[in-house]
Structure formats: structure tokens, C-alpha cells
Amino acid sequence: MHFAAPLPLASGALLRDYTLAYETYGTLNAARSNAVLVCHALNASHHVAGTYAGREKSEGWWDNLVGPGKPLDTERFFVIGVNNPGSCFGSTGPTSPNPDPGVPGRAYGSDFPVVTVEDWVDAQARLVDGLGIERLAAVIGGSLGGMQGLAWSLRFPERLRLCVAVATAPNLSAQNIAFNEVARRAIVTDPDFHGGHYAEHGVVPKRGLTVARMIGHITYLSDDSMEAKFGRDLQRSALGYSTQEIEFQIEAYLRHQGDKFSEYFDANTYLLITRALDYFDPAREFGGDLAATFARARARFQLVSFTTDWRFAPVRSREIVKALVDNRRDVSYAEIDAPHGHDAFLLDDPRYHGVMRACFANLAKEIA
Amino acid sequence: MSDRKDIELIAELVPPGSRVLDLGCGNGELLALLSRERGCSGYGIEIADANVLACHERGVNVIQLNLEEGLALFEDQSFDVVLQLDTLQHLRNTEKMLRETARVGRIGIVSFPNFAHWPNRLHVALGRMPVTRVLPYEWYDTPNIRVGTYADFEILARKDGLAILDAFGIQAGRIVRTLPNLLASVAVFKFERT
């Protein structure tokens, strides 16, 4: 969907003349009351569910949760997936042409304005407007997507019935920011970065992006799940006595993940999205008082965390639960004892999906 | 697990419209009843995955939490009523939880199996630990790690500065006010902080 009216951003800048890529699943009912917005995290897109015709391996990133008969049932709900501005999957972002007449024909590159979680939510609200929907049945997201859900409940309290925030946090810890910073340094110190205008040089900072992804990936897995999957298994039958070659299988796995990622993801987008994560802190304007922050929320909340998630540990979700309880909001919270670390939010643990199924079944009854 | 009749008797102790916290809320049956029949609102606390799911399916607010970790999530006197039904006896930190109950709620309501009910006394007199309908476990597999009596609780309440507002036993779905320590398998206390 194209937007001619500029989007005012938290930084004071304007995002001019932008497009949001989106997909929808299911049917909007006559009362327009069954719409559910799905917010993506760092590396995902508007392609939430289903596969594209003729492309077998094109499953949406939350296909195990969203679809006909699935916990978020597209036979009952009209599900909207949207790609956030600044991303690299079809919405206006760093790889789009910069409309500034001073730099004709140039891609934004690192001149793309810094966007925040709140900016994304504002952009999403315009998309929801454009689809003719006044009030969403729910906004759902995991990790950074969960933060967008929380931001919806604070920015547009009356425009959602239910906020489902999975494996998320009210802000990043110093350790979280530290990991993001290492990832960003890997990208910007890559000789192919060229100040963020690598496209003009016909290159991409592939090495930096690969390392950034490797670091990120470590934080998505739990120590135990890495141990169970790789342990100290060697790539070959004997030690190679090399400092450069891959010796352990975990190294091969991380390099593979990094390489794969660097082929499809944009480096400037990685910088922007990690910064949006760093900046998210709705309690900042309330002197850090999360209870005061959520005083304006009106939605019902469903929170879920995973015991082995050390990136956004359960204790971070409990902070949100406490703020909601302090405000007497309706909230349910499931702490799933899953072994997979942060990644668990994308997997289909039966306890987790059981809770999701029940939660959306209740919502369906409520709007029927 | 409490019987339906027991739950109904205890629900009558909760003033209509109360903000309630149900510690160890099980499948959420009591919360659903309090919301439906008495216009109450609030949250259940549960640790067991199956119960957490059952609460979700019932549509009652549930927060998955280990009660042994305390009630740091809740502010002082932030609920009208804190319920702790059939839960106290499963906790290692019984006394701390009782104090937490009184801190968080204006009124506390607890129920637990009364170990001094006469059939239990008979079992012990005959040299065996009781196995009954209310205490259906063998000594080696019971989750009831704190066995106490109606009379014991009165002493603990006094020690912890709790004023008992109402107390009775329940036996076979009926309230017992005469010799409850002897004649009731379940003890119920309603109290407040003094």
C-alpha cells in the first residue's frame, strides 16, 4: 500500500512517499471486527503464513501458528502481515530510492531515517486505516514484534481488544544492547560498507553481516539446546590443528546461518532494526515507571515467555505482567518450560500453542 | 482438588464485586464462578502447565508462577480477597505464604485438609498414616508436605497476627461449626491482618 502523506518519525524526520508491503489471510467479516495484525521481529517480513504458488519452500515465518485450523485460525480471523518501513522485504527501506532531489537516483542507504518501534506502529496504524479497520481484534508479535504489540496498546489503546506479546521485554538490557553493538560494529567496519552506500560500489558488506548474524544467532539459542544439537562434535574425524578452518560443528552451523542470512538481508536494515530495539523503552518518559506507562493501556493482554530464553528472559515478561496487574488490566501469562531459548517463540511447543489456541478461541467467541 | 460443593461454600465468603487473587487456582473453576455469580475480577496463580492451559480455555486471567518464589508481583493490600484453597499444604514455605497472603489481600481465605478429622486420628491410632478421600495419598507419595489441623492453624494465625473473621469445617459438602477439628475433613479460615 502506498502512502503519499509523509510519516512523522520520533526523530523529527519525515518519511516521505513510502510503501508498505503486506499480506492478508482469511476474510474480514462484515462488522470488520476480526482483524489480527501480526508484527515481525528482526529478520522476518509480511509473509507470515502459507506458501507462494509454485514455491514449495516459501512457508511464512509463523506458518506453524497462523493458517486454517491453526491456533490463530484464518478461518475465523482476518490476519494481516506487514513489513515495517526500514526493512528490506518490499516496504520502503534503505534499498529504496531516496526521494531527496539532491541525490537523484540514489538509494537511501544509510541516509534512511532512523525508525523506532513507535514509528512502525504509526505506519501500521495507517495500513489498518487503509484496510478500513477501526479496531483490531488483536495485535500479536514475538520478541521485537511483541514490543510493537505493547506499543500498540500504549499508542492506540482503544484500537485493539487483545495484545499478544511473546518472548519480549519492556526494553533492552545493557547486555542486549551490547550484543547489538557488536553486530553493528561488525557491519560498519567491513571494508565493503562504504559508509552505508555500498550499493553505489556494487558490493555488500557480506562479511560484517555474516558475523552480525552469527552473534545474533547465538543469543537465539539456549546453552542446552546448542549442547544437545552440536555438543563438541567435530566437523571431521580428527582435529585439524588449524585456527582458520572449521573444527567444530557449531562453527559450521553458525557460518552457514551467517552466510545464508547475508545473501538476502540488507546491512543498513540490520543497523536500523537493532537500533529500534535499543531505543524501545516506553517507560522512559515516565521516569522508568512501567506501571505508570501502562496506565493508559485498555487492551486485554496475553504474555508468554520461555524458561530458557536468556535474550528476553521470563523475568522481563514478569515486569510487564506486574505493570499490568498494578493497573488492574486483564492479563494472562504463561511461562513455558521449553528448551529452545529465544527461538522457542517460532517453534510449536504444544504447551505454547495450546495457550495460543485457547487465547484466540476466546477472542473469536468475544467478537462473534 | 476441591469438590464443586466445597468451592461453592467458599465462594460465599467472598464479598460480591471483590478484586480477588486465587493462589493455586487449579483449573480456574472458582475464579470463573466468582466472576459469573458474584461479579468478581482478578487473577489466578498456577504453576502446573495443564492447569494454566485449562484456565486459558476457561477464559480466566491466569499468571504462571511458582508460589514458593513469593508474591513480589503484587503490591500490599492490592486485592480485596486473596484465596489459597487446598494449596497451603503443598508449599514448603507455608508460613511465609500465609504472611504474603495477608500482605497482598485485605481478606485472606484458606482451606486445607484437616489432619485431625476423626478417621485420620483413627488411622494414626492404629499405627498407619491416613489414606482417605480428602487425603488420598500414601505417606511416600503425598504432595501434602505440610500436614496440619484446624486447631494448629488457629495457633499459627495468632502467632502471625491474623484476626480470624470466620472459620468452619467442611465435611461431605456441608459446613461444620460444631467440633470442626474432629468432625470435618476440610478446614476453612477467613482472616485479616491485625
Interface residues (C-beta under 8 A of the other chain):
Chain A: R318 V321 K322 V325 D326 R328 D330 V331 S332 Y333 A334 E335 I336 D337 R351 G354 V355 A358 C359 A361 N362 K365
Chain B: R19 S41 Y43 D49 V52 L53 C55 H56 E57 G59 N61 V62 I63 Q64 L65 L73 F74 E75 S78
